Amino acid sequence: MKLSLTHLISARLMGAASMVLAACLAACGGGTSVAGNPGSGGTGSYSSGAVSGFGSVILNNTRFADTSATVVNEDGETTDADKGALTTTSLKMGMIIDVDGGTVTASTVSGGLSSSTAHTIRYTNLIQGPVDSIDSTSITMLGQSVDVNAATVYEGVSSLAEASSSNCAYAEVYAFFNSATLRYSATRIECLGSQPATYRLFGPVSSLNSSASSFSINGLNIRYSGLSLPSGVQNGTVVHLRISTAWTSGNTAQATRLAISSKAGQQSKASAAVEGLITAYVSKYSFTVNGVPVTASSSTEFETETLANGSRVKVEGKLSNGVLAAKQVEEISDTDLEDAGQEVIGTVSNLDSTGKSFSLTTSSGRLFTVNYASVVDVPTLANGLKLEVEGKVASDGTTITASELELGDD
């Protein structure tokens, strides 16, 4: 039985421990952050990581009701040059998002999803543009090497083995940056049928030369002439930028937009959860995850003792002035990634008991086709039934091969 990655992690994150807050300096600096409601006084919640399901938005084992949420891009805009007007239907499996939400209510069922309400959802960690090369385990674009794993979500192709210059000349990729290898780890790869309106990249600045209006991101020389360098940018600062679509190849590209990639900013939240790769590792008591500085203490519950730059983890705790005081730290192993799936919660329609399929509509109107021929324990199904489906989403983004069906309370 395949479970969602958040379920696999949450099953080992049920112990309680007190939270201790300490000071930490963020390597990413300040910048635009997701505006919140509520956002001060240590109320509400913050969550960051890869989308693992829908029926509302499921992130880090919390189901965020999204009917009234504002969706913005990495620059805080509600209209995007590539996606148009942004709504919750703009979000897709595997996209990396930051959610500013309300109070989190724990599930009354062991291993079940907590619940909250999303106020603002921002998608981040985006690389978009022409594909330079593809092999069975990685894709190269904008001079950057992007690795895939068993949990990477694909759209347009079912794997990199199917990708080629004819069906994946351009791609939209969401990924975590690995500071240990100077490569990226993809959570989602969508092959695009045509050139996007913008090329986008994020990563740490190196070789900053303000006199020449240039810096590098992993070997790609970026010129930002005509743009103002954001205050606080220095070597090591993570930035996101847009690149002129006139760039086709070579080691130099012209930036058309540039900003610091701020995550939690200076927010304070009563509940916070962050998934990603460790960067800026000092010790198990001080490191950064997906742009969010983390501090831990002797009271933190560690589910691993092998943390290092590049380790994929989920951290839960409390956010104070942008620093996450860790209550629990869990490493996400390769086995976890291999066993990971996605989850969709919604209402059954078009039930075909002979063909073992049905349609599933989420509360926000998303429509999925579910094939359940491989499910061993099938509950009594009927049109109108509320159902939780776990499985794998196909490359069309809307078909799910189910591994488990459970009666839901949606």
Buried (B, 14 or more C-beta within 10 A) or exposed (E): EBBBBBBBBBEBBEEEBEBBBBEBEBBBBBBBBBBBEBBEEBBBBBBBBBBBBBBBBBBBBBBBBBEEBBBBBBBBEEEBBEBEEBBBEBBBBBBBBBBBBBBBEEBEEEBBBBBBBBBBBBBBBBBBBBBBEBEEEBBBBBBBBBBBBEBBBBBBBEEBEBBEEEEBBBBBBBBBBBBEEBBBBBBBBBBBEEEBEBBBBBBBBBEBEEEEBBBBBBEBBBBBEEBEBBEEBEEBBBBBBBBEBEBEEEEEBBBBBBBBBBBBBBBBBBBBBBBBBBBBBEEBBBBBBBBBBBBBBEEBBBBEEEBEBBBBBBBBBBBBBBBBBBBBBBBBBEEBBEBBBBBBBBBBEEBEEEEBBBBBBBBBEBEBBBBBEEBEEEEEBEEEBBBBBBBBBBBEBBBBBBBBBBEBEE
